[in-house]
Amino acid sequence: MSQSTTFTILLGGELRLTERLRAAISGSRFIAADGGMRHAVALGVEPELWVGDFDSTPADLQAAFPDVPKQPYPAAKAATDGEIAVSEAIDRGAKRLILAGAMGGERSDHAIQHLLYGICLAEKGFDVLLTSGDEEAVPLRPGDLTLALPAGSLFSVLGFSDLSGLFIDNARYPLRDFHLPFGASRTISNVAEGDVRFSLGSGRAIILARPYDLSGV
């Protein structure tokens, strides 16, 4: 078995195979969370584990992957299938976690929880990417971060608390040592001018980027 410390968790939201997604998951190991296994077909991968209560998994999908070990859980459990899948990845040595299918779909509660969980994982020291293929989210913690984005693509910074000492460079609307009150919209809809550099003094945030949306050009 591969000893890669990058794990892609296949979740139930929307997912489209783009070049950025293909590059991100190259060399990754895979764990599927319940109905997220459907993405394994599109990605052309066979996960090493399939967890969940299987309440959203059609019989034909189960038949398509007879050799993938299943780890069933009761529907009345204390964590989501995605969180259980992440825990399994961590137990197997994960350092980088790609939550594929983490955004969009029919369940906005799950999508919002994935963003919150991504911040939680980042605060525990994991390298985290949430993606739908078209849209990407990266936790922004105190410190410095550079995000590779095409010039003209859209991105936003969503604060999950007050943000202090926020710097954004190489963007159409740069910020210097900015204080963003919780709930304020000042950092929505910015435009990358290439790789964007971020720095944060304190607070919790997510960078939400649309690398293929060049409407800001």
C-alpha atoms as an extended CHARMM CRD file, in Angstrom:
* protein
*
       217  EXT
         1         1  MET       CA              0.0000000000        0.0000000000        0.0000000000  PROA      1               0.0000000000
         2         2  SER       CA              1.1740000000        3.5390000000       -0.7530000000  PROA      2               0.0000000000
         3         3  GLN       CA              2.7610000000        5.3520000000        2.1660000000  PROA      3               0.0000000000
         4         4  SER       CA              1.5270000000        8.7590000000        0.9960000000  PROA      4               0.0000000000
         5         5  THR       CA              0.4690000000       11.0680000000        3.8190000000  PROA      5               0.0000000000
         6         6  THR       CA             -2.0200000000       12.8530000000        1.5430000000  PROA      6               0.0000000000
         7         7  PHE       CA             -5.5480000000       11.5020000000        1.8350000000  PROA      7               0.0000000000
         8         8  THR       CA             -8.5020000000       12.5040000000       -0.3010000000  PROA      8               0.0000000000
         9         9  ILE       CA            -11.8370000000       12.0640000000        1.4590000000  PROA      9               0.0000000000
        10        10  LEU       CA            -14.6830000000       11.5490000000       -1.0090000000  PROA      10              0.0000000000
        11        11  LEU       CA            -17.7380000000       13.3860000000        0.3290000000  PROA      11              0.0000000000
        12        12  GLY       CA            -21.2900000000       13.6540000000       -0.9420000000  PROA      12              0.0000000000
        13        13  GLY       CA            -21.3160000000       17.1780000000       -2.3950000000  PROA      13              0.0000000000
        14        14  GLU       CA            -20.6680000000       18.3270000000       -5.9430000000  PROA      14              0.0000000000
        15        15  LEU       CA            -17.3840000000       17.3950000000       -7.6150000000  PROA      15              0.0000000000
        16        16  ARG       CA            -16.0220000000       17.9900000000      -11.1120000000  PROA      16              0.0000000000
        17        17  LEU       CA            -12.6820000000       16.6440000000      -12.2840000000  PROA      17              0.0000000000
        18        18  THR       CA            -10.6300000000       19.7000000000      -13.2610000000  PROA      18              0.0000000000
        19        19  GLU       CA             -6.9200000000       20.0090000000      -13.9360000000  PROA      19              0.0000000000
        20        20  ARG       CA             -6.3760000000       21.6100000000      -10.5240000000  PROA      20              0.0000000000
        21        21  LEU       CA             -8.2380000000       18.7950000000       -8.8190000000  PROA      21              0.0000000000
        22        22  ARG       CA             -6.3220000000       16.1940000000      -10.8180000000  PROA      22              0.0000000000
        23        23  ALA       CA             -3.0260000000       17.7700000000       -9.7530000000  PROA      23              0.0000000000
        24        24  ALA       CA             -4.1100000000       18.0500000000       -6.1050000000  PROA      24              0.0000000000
        25        25  ILE       CA             -5.0400000000       14.3740000000       -5.7560000000  PROA      25              0.0000000000
        26        26  SER       CA             -2.0550000000       12.9990000000       -7.6780000000  PROA      26              0.0000000000
        27        27  GLY       CA             -0.3400000000       10.4170000000       -5.4850000000  PROA      27              0.0000000000
        28        28  SER       CA             -3.0740000000       10.6300000000       -2.8550000000  PROA      28              0.0000000000
        29        29  ARG       CA             -4.6880000000        7.7840000000       -0.9450000000  PROA      29              0.0000000000
        30        30  PHE       CA             -8.5090000000        7.7060000000       -0.8910000000  PROA      30              0.0000000000
        31        31  ILE       CA            -11.2290000000        7.0200000000        1.6470000000  PROA      31              0.0000000000
        32        32  ALA       CA            -14.8980000000        7.2650000000        0.6620000000  PROA      32              0.0000000000
        33        33  ALA       CA            -17.6470000000        8.5120000000        2.9650000000  PROA      33              0.0000000000
        34        34  ASP       CA            -20.9530000000        6.7990000000        2.1560000000  PROA      34              0.0000000000
        35        35  GLY       CA            -22.4500000000        8.1940000000       -1.0910000000  PROA      35              0.0000000000
        36        36  GLY       CA            -19.2170000000       10.0720000000       -1.8200000000  PROA      36              0.0000000000
        37        37  MET       CA            -18.0410000000        6.8050000000       -3.3510000000  PROA      37              0.0000000000
        38        38  ARG       CA            -19.7800000000        7.8410000000       -6.5770000000  PROA      38              0.0000000000
        39        39  HSD       CA            -16.9100000000       10.2760000000       -7.1660000000  PROA      39              0.0000000000
        40        40  ALA       CA            -14.4750000000        7.3620000000       -7.2830000000  PROA      40              0.0000000000
        41        41  VAL       CA            -16.0130000000        6.4180000000      -10.6320000000  PROA      41              0.0000000000
        42        42  ALA       CA            -15.4460000000        9.8990000000      -12.1030000000  PROA      42              0.0000000000
        43        43  LEU       CA            -11.9290000000       10.1120000000      -10.6780000000  PROA      43              0.0000000000
        44        44  GLY       CA            -10.9800000000        6.6120000000      -11.7840000000  PROA      44              0.0000000000
        45        45  VAL       CA             -9.7690000000        5.5680000000       -8.3240000000  PROA      45              0.0000000000
        46        46  GLU       CA            -10.4670000000        2.7290000000       -5.9010000000  PROA      46              0.0000000000
        47        47  PRO       CA            -10.4630000000        3.8680000000       -2.2620000000  PROA      47              0.0000000000
        48        48  GLU       CA             -8.7470000000        1.7680000000        0.3650000000  PROA      48              0.0000000000
        49        49  LEU       CA            -11.7390000000        2.1280000000        2.7280000000  PROA      49              0.0000000000
        50        50  TRP       CA            -15.4480000000        2.9180000000        2.5350000000  PROA      50              0.0000000000
        51        51  VAL       CA            -17.1440000000        4.1710000000        5.6980000000  PROA      51              0.0000000000
        52        52  GLY       CA            -20.6700000000        5.2250000000        6.5960000000  PROA      52              0.0000000000
        53        53  ASP       CA            -24.1630000000        4.0940000000        7.4000000000  PROA      53              0.0000000000
        54        54  PHE       CA            -24.6690000000        3.6280000000        3.6460000000  PROA      54              0.0000000000
        55        55  ASP       CA            -28.0650000000        5.3220000000        3.8010000000  PROA      55              0.0000000000
        56        56  SER       CA            -27.2500000000        7.3810000000        0.6830000000  PROA      56              0.0000000000
        57        57  THR       CA            -25.5050000000        4.6260000000       -1.2780000000  PROA      57              0.0000000000
        58        58  PRO       CA            -27.4500000000        2.9460000000       -4.1010000000  PROA      58              0.0000000000
        59        59  ALA       CA            -27.1170000000       -0.8150000000       -4.5340000000  PROA      59              0.0000000000
        60        60  ASP       CA            -25.5070000000       -0.5110000000       -7.9700000000  PROA      60              0.0000000000
        61        61  LEU       CA            -22.7060000000        1.6300000000       -6.5320000000  PROA      61              0.0000000000
        62        62  GLN       CA            -22.0510000000       -0.9380000000       -3.8280000000  PROA      62              0.0000000000
        63        63  ALA       CA            -21.9420000000       -3.6290000000       -6.5060000000  PROA      63              0.0000000000
        64        64  ALA       CA            -19.3980000000       -1.6050000000       -8.5250000000  PROA      64              0.0000000000
        65        65  PHE       CA            -16.8150000000       -1.7220000000       -5.7130000000  PROA      65              0.0000000000
        66        66  PRO       CA            -17.0850000000       -5.2200000000       -4.2090000000  PROA      66              0.0000000000
        67        67  ASP       CA            -13.4240000000       -5.3690000000       -3.1610000000  PROA      67              0.0000000000
        68        68  VAL       CA            -13.2440000000       -2.1060000000       -1.1840000000  PROA      68              0.0000000000
        69        69  PRO       CA            -13.3220000000       -2.8330000000        2.5760000000  PROA      69              0.0000000000
        70        70  LYS       CA            -16.4440000000       -1.4040000000        4.2050000000  PROA      70              0.0000000000
        71        71  GLN       CA            -16.6660000000       -0.0210000000        7.7120000000  PROA      71              0.0000000000
        72        72  PRO       CA            -20.3790000000        0.3770000000        8.5150000000  PROA      72              0.0000000000
        73        73  TYR       CA            -21.7730000000        2.6160000000       11.2270000000  PROA      73              0.0000000000
        74        74  PRO       CA            -25.3480000000        2.9470000000       12.4840000000  PROA      74              0.0000000000
        75        75  ALA       CA            -27.3870000000        5.8770000000       11.1930000000  PROA      75              0.0000000000
        76        76  ALA       CA            -27.7810000000        7.1580000000       14.7750000000  PROA      76              0.0000000000
        77        77  LYS       CA            -24.1000000000        7.9720000000       15.2600000000  PROA      77              0.0000000000
        78        78  ALA       CA            -22.3410000000       10.8940000000       16.9440000000  PROA      78              0.0000000000
        79        79  ALA       CA            -20.3680000000       12.0940000000       13.8960000000  PROA      79              0.0000000000
        80        80  THR       CA            -20.9110000000       12.5200000000       10.1610000000  PROA      80              0.0000000000
        81        81  ASP       CA            -19.6070000000        9.9540000000        7.6920000000  PROA      81              0.0000000000
        82        82  GLY       CA            -17.0900000000       12.5620000000        6.5350000000  PROA      82              0.0000000000
        83        83  GLU       CA            -15.7080000000       13.1120000000       10.0170000000  PROA      83              0.0000000000
        84        84  ILE       CA            -15.4110000000        9.3560000000       10.5250000000  PROA      84              0.0000000000
        85        85  ALA       CA            -13.5540000000        9.0660000000        7.2070000000  PROA      85              0.0000000000
        86        86  VAL       CA            -11.1520000000       11.8430000000        8.2220000000  PROA      86              0.0000000000
        87        87  SER       CA            -10.4990000000       10.1180000000       11.5560000000  PROA      87              0.0000000000
        88        88  GLU       CA             -9.6140000000        6.9190000000        9.6920000000  PROA      88              0.0000000000
        89        89  ALA       CA             -7.2390000000        8.8610000000        7.4430000000  PROA      89              0.0000000000
        90        90  ILE       CA             -5.5310000000       10.4390000000       10.4450000000  PROA      90              0.0000000000
        91        91  ASP       CA             -5.1520000000        7.0100000000       12.0500000000  PROA      91              0.0000000000
        92        92  ARG       CA             -3.4220000000        5.8930000000        8.8300000000  PROA      92              0.0000000000
        93        93  GLY       CA             -0.9070000000        8.7370000000        8.9590000000  PROA      93              0.0000000000
        94        94  ALA       CA             -2.5730000000       11.6000000000        7.0920000000  PROA      94              0.0000000000
        95        95  LYS       CA             -0.7970000000       14.9610000000        7.1310000000  PROA      95              0.0000000000
        96        96  ARG       CA             -2.5950000000       16.5880000000        4.1890000000  PROA      96              0.0000000000
        97        97  LEU       CA             -6.3640000000       16.2170000000        3.8470000000  PROA      97              0.0000000000
        98        98  ILE       CA             -8.2890000000       16.9660000000        0.6700000000  PROA      98              0.0000000000
        99        99  LEU       CA            -12.0340000000       17.0700000000        1.2910000000  PROA      99              0.0000000000
       100       100  ALA       CA            -13.3920000000       16.4420000000       -2.2000000000  PROA      100             0.0000000000
       101       101  GLY       CA            -17.0980000000       17.0620000000       -2.6540000000  PROA      101             0.0000000000
       102       102  ALA       CA            -17.1280000000       19.2080000000        0.4730000000  PROA      102             0.0000000000
       103       103  MET       CA            -19.1220000000       22.0590000000       -1.0250000000  PROA      103             0.0000000000
       104       104  GLY       CA            -22.4150000000       22.4140000000       -2.8340000000  PROA      104             0.0000000000
       105       105  GLY       CA            -24.9310000000       19.6160000000       -3.1870000000  PROA      105             0.0000000000
       106       106  GLU       CA            -28.3340000000       19.3290000000       -1.5460000000  PROA      106             0.0000000000
       107       107  ARG       CA            -27.2230000000       19.6950000000        2.0830000000  PROA      107             0.0000000000
       108       108  SER       CA            -26.0680000000       23.2030000000        2.9880000000  PROA      108             0.0000000000
       109       109  ASP       CA            -25.7230000000       22.1040000000        6.6310000000  PROA      109             0.0000000000
       110       110  HSD       CA            -23.0830000000       19.5780000000        5.5860000000  PROA      110             0.0000000000
       111       111  ALA       CA            -21.2860000000       22.1250000000        3.3860000000  PROA      111             0.0000000000
       112       112  ILE       CA            -21.0910000000       24.6850000000        6.1990000000  PROA      112             0.0000000000
       113       113  GLN       CA            -19.9790000000       22.0240000000        8.6670000000  PROA      113             0.0000000000
       114       114  HSD       CA            -17.1920000000       20.9910000000        6.2820000000  PROA      114             0.0000000000
       115       115  LEU       CA            -15.8590000000       24.5680000000        6.2740000000  PROA      115             0.0000000000
       116       116  LEU       CA            -15.9140000000       24.6920000000       10.0670000000  PROA      116             0.0000000000
       117       117  TYR       CA            -14.2940000000       21.2680000000       10.3060000000  PROA      117             0.0000000000
       118       118  GLY       CA            -11.6110000000       22.3470000000        7.8290000000  PROA      118             0.0000000000
       119       119  ILE       CA            -10.6550000000       25.2240000000       10.1480000000  PROA      119             0.0000000000
       120       120  CYS       CA            -10.6230000000       22.8460000000       13.1150000000  PROA      120             0.0000000000
       121       121  LEU       CA             -8.3020000000       20.4360000000       11.2810000000  PROA      121             0.0000000000
       122       122  ALA       CA             -5.9900000000       23.2590000000       10.2450000000  PROA      122             0.0000000000
       123       123  GLU       CA             -5.7290000000       24.4050000000       13.8570000000  PROA      123             0.0000000000
       124       124  LYS       CA             -4.6030000000       20.8760000000       14.7370000000  PROA      124             0.0000000000
       125       125  GLY       CA             -1.7370000000       21.1840000000       12.2540000000  PROA      125             0.0000000000
       126       126  PHE       CA             -3.1400000000       19.4820000000        9.1630000000  PROA      126             0.0000000000
       127       127  ASP       CA             -2.7460000000       20.8680000000        5.6470000000  PROA      127             0.0000000000
       128       128  VAL       CA             -6.3480000000       21.1410000000        4.4100000000  PROA      128             0.0000000000
       129       129  LEU       CA             -8.0040000000       21.7480000000        1.0510000000  PROA      129             0.0000000000
       130       130  LEU       CA            -11.7580000000       21.6190000000        0.4680000000  PROA      130             0.0000000000
       131       131  THR       CA            -12.7990000000       21.4000000000       -3.1540000000  PROA      131             0.0000000000
       132       132  SER       CA            -15.6080000000       20.8700000000       -5.6280000000  PROA      132             0.0000000000
       133       133  GLY       CA            -13.1460000000       21.0000000000       -8.5250000000  PROA      133             0.0000000000
       134       134  ASP       CA            -14.5130000000       24.3830000000       -9.6070000000  PROA      134             0.0000000000
       135       135  GLU       CA            -14.3610000000       25.9690000000       -6.1680000000  PROA      135             0.0000000000
       136       136  GLU       CA            -11.6660000000       25.6390000000       -3.4860000000  PROA      136             0.0000000000
       137       137  ALA       CA            -11.4990000000       26.5530000000        0.1830000000  PROA      137             0.0000000000
       138       138  VAL       CA             -8.3540000000       26.8450000000        2.2970000000  PROA      138             0.0000000000
       139       139  PRO       CA             -8.3250000000       27.6700000000        6.0220000000  PROA      139             0.0000000000
       140       140  LEU       CA             -6.5390000000       30.9070000000        6.8840000000  PROA      140             0.0000000000
       141       141  ARG       CA             -4.7940000000       30.7460000000       10.2530000000  PROA      141             0.0000000000
       142       142  PRO       CA             -2.5700000000       33.3110000000       11.9830000000  PROA      142             0.0000000000
       143       143  GLY       CA              0.6440000000       33.4970000000        9.9800000000  PROA      143             0.0000000000
       144       144  ASP       CA              1.4860000000       33.7270000000        6.2830000000  PROA      144             0.0000000000
       145       145  LEU       CA             -0.0350000000       31.8710000000        3.3310000000  PROA      145             0.0000000000
       146       146  THR       CA              0.4200000000       32.1030000000       -0.4380000000  PROA      146             0.0000000000
       147       147  LEU       CA             -2.3310000000       30.7420000000       -2.6620000000  PROA      147             0.0000000000
       148       148  ALA       CA             -1.6000000000       29.9790000000       -6.3200000000  PROA      148             0.0000000000
       149       149  LEU       CA             -4.4630000000       31.4290000000       -8.3520000000  PROA      149             0.0000000000
       150       150  PRO       CA             -4.7950000000       32.4300000000      -12.0140000000  PROA      150             0.0000000000
       151       151  ALA       CA             -4.7880000000       36.1600000000      -12.6480000000  PROA      151             0.0000000000
       152       152  GLY       CA             -8.3450000000       37.4250000000      -12.9180000000  PROA      152             0.0000000000
       153       153  SER       CA             -9.9010000000       34.6570000000      -10.8300000000  PROA      153             0.0000000000
       154       154  LEU       CA            -12.2480000000       35.4360000000       -7.9590000000  PROA      154             0.0000000000
       155       155  PHE       CA            -11.6660000000       34.7960000000       -4.2800000000  PROA      155             0.0000000000
       156       156  SER       CA            -13.1620000000       35.8610000000       -0.9430000000  PROA      156             0.0000000000
       157       157  VAL       CA            -12.0640000000       35.7200000000        2.6760000000  PROA      157             0.0000000000
       158       158  LEU       CA            -14.8260000000       34.5680000000        5.0240000000  PROA      158             0.0000000000
       159       159  GLY       CA            -14.2180000000       35.4600000000        8.6550000000  PROA      159             0.0000000000
       160       160  PHE       CA            -15.5000000000       33.0100000000       11.2570000000  PROA      160             0.0000000000
       161       161  SER       CA            -14.5040000000       35.4780000000       13.9740000000  PROA      161             0.0000000000
       162       162  ASP       CA            -13.1330000000       39.0090000000       14.1680000000  PROA      162             0.0000000000
       163       163  LEU       CA             -9.9480000000       39.1550000000       12.0740000000  PROA      163             0.0000000000
       164       164  SER       CA             -7.0310000000       41.3590000000       13.0540000000  PROA      164             0.0000000000
       165       165  GLY       CA             -3.8030000000       42.1400000000       11.2360000000  PROA      165             0.0000000000
       166       166  LEU       CA             -5.1180000000       40.9330000000        7.8680000000  PROA      166             0.0000000000
       167       167  PHE       CA             -2.8870000000       41.5650000000        4.8510000000  PROA      167             0.0000000000
       168       168  ILE       CA             -3.8290000000       40.6830000000        1.2600000000  PROA      168             0.0000000000
       169       169  ASP       CA             -1.2310000000       41.3060000000       -1.4590000000  PROA      169             0.0000000000
       170       170  ASN       CA             -1.1940000000       40.8190000000       -5.2340000000  PROA      170             0.0000000000
       171       171  ALA       CA             -4.9280000000       41.3180000000       -5.5230000000  PROA      171             0.0000000000
       172       172  ARG       CA             -7.1020000000       44.0040000000       -7.0800000000  PROA      172             0.0000000000
       173       173  TYR       CA             -8.1910000000       45.1380000000       -3.6160000000  PROA      173             0.0000000000
       174       174  PRO       CA             -5.1780000000       44.7690000000       -1.3270000000  PROA      174             0.0000000000
       175       175  LEU       CA             -5.4310000000       45.2000000000        2.4290000000  PROA      175             0.0000000000
       176       176  ARG       CA             -2.8000000000       46.2550000000        4.9500000000  PROA      176             0.0000000000
       177       177  ASP       CA             -3.0630000000       45.4440000000        8.6380000000  PROA      177             0.0000000000
       178       178  PHE       CA             -6.8520000000       45.3920000000        8.3620000000  PROA      178             0.0000000000
       179       179  HSD       CA             -9.3560000000       44.6600000000       11.1250000000  PROA      179             0.0000000000
       180       180  LEU       CA            -12.4250000000       42.7870000000        9.8460000000  PROA      180             0.0000000000
       181       181  PRO       CA            -15.3340000000       42.6000000000       12.2850000000  PROA      181             0.0000000000
       182       182  PHE       CA            -17.1450000000       39.2710000000       12.4350000000  PROA      182             0.0000000000
       183       183  GLY       CA            -19.9250000000       39.2380000000        9.8350000000  PROA      183             0.0000000000
       184       184  ALA       CA            -18.5250000000       42.1130000000        7.7550000000  PROA      184             0.0000000000
       185       185  SER       CA            -18.5010000000       41.7040000000        3.9520000000  PROA      185             0.0000000000
       186       186  ARG       CA            -15.4540000000       43.8460000000        3.0610000000  PROA      186             0.0000000000
       187       187  THR       CA            -13.4120000000       40.8100000000        1.9530000000  PROA      187             0.0000000000
       188       188  ILE       CA            -15.9960000000       39.2850000000       -0.3830000000  PROA      188             0.0000000000
       189       189  SER       CA            -15.3320000000       39.1900000000       -4.1680000000  PROA      189             0.0000000000
       190       190  ASN       CA            -11.7040000000       40.1230000000       -4.6390000000  PROA      190             0.0000000000
       191       191  VAL       CA             -9.6960000000       39.3950000000       -7.8030000000  PROA      191             0.0000000000
       192       192  ALA       CA             -6.3130000000       37.6650000000       -7.9310000000  PROA      192             0.0000000000
       193       193  GLU       CA             -3.4710000000       39.2130000000       -9.9020000000  PROA      193             0.0000000000
       194       194  GLY       CA             -1.5530000000       35.9240000000       -9.7500000000  PROA      194             0.0000000000
       195       195  ASP       CA             -0.4110000000       34.1540000000       -6.6070000000  PROA      195             0.0000000000
       196       196  VAL       CA             -2.1170000000       35.9370000000       -3.7000000000  PROA      196             0.0000000000
       197       197  ARG       CA             -0.2500000000       36.4600000000       -0.4260000000  PROA      197             0.0000000000
       198       198  PHE       CA             -2.1450000000       36.4950000000        2.8610000000  PROA      198             0.0000000000
       199       199  SER       CA             -1.0800000000       37.2480000000        6.4050000000  PROA      199             0.0000000000
       200       200  LEU       CA             -3.2670000000       37.1140000000        9.4960000000  PROA      200             0.0000000000
       201       201  GLY       CA             -2.4980000000       38.3330000000       12.9910000000  PROA      201             0.0000000000
       202       202  SER       CA             -5.4010000000       36.6830000000       14.8010000000  PROA      202             0.0000000000
       203       203  GLY       CA             -8.7570000000       35.0930000000       14.0520000000  PROA      203             0.0000000000
       204       204  ARG       CA            -10.3120000000       32.2650000000       12.0720000000  PROA      204             0.0000000000
       205       205  ALA       CA            -11.1090000000       32.4640000000        8.3720000000  PROA      205             0.0000000000
       206       206  ILE       CA            -11.5300000000       30.5370000000        5.1350000000  PROA      206             0.0000000000
       207       207  ILE       CA            -10.2730000000       31.6230000000        1.7280000000  PROA      207             0.0000000000
       208       208  LEU       CA            -12.9030000000       30.6530000000       -0.8210000000  PROA      208             0.0000000000
       209       209  ALA       CA            -11.5380000000       30.7440000000       -4.3880000000  PROA      209             0.0000000000
       210       210  ARG       CA            -12.9780000000       30.1680000000       -7.8430000000  PROA      210             0.0000000000
       211       211  PRO       CA             -9.8810000000       29.4970000000       -9.9690000000  PROA      211             0.0000000000
       212       212  TYR       CA            -11.8460000000       28.9330000000      -13.1870000000  PROA      212             0.0000000000
       213       213  ASP       CA            -14.0710000000       31.9680000000      -12.7650000000  PROA      213             0.0000000000
       214       214  LEU       CA            -12.2810000000       34.7340000000      -14.6390000000  PROA      214             0.0000000000
       215       215  SER       CA            -15.2220000000       37.1330000000      -14.5850000000  PROA      215             0.0000000000
       216       216  GLY       CA            -13.0430000000       39.5510000000      -12.6340000000  PROA      216             0.0000000000
       217       217  VAL       CA            -10.7640000000       40.1250000000      -15.6560000000  PROA      217             0.0000000000
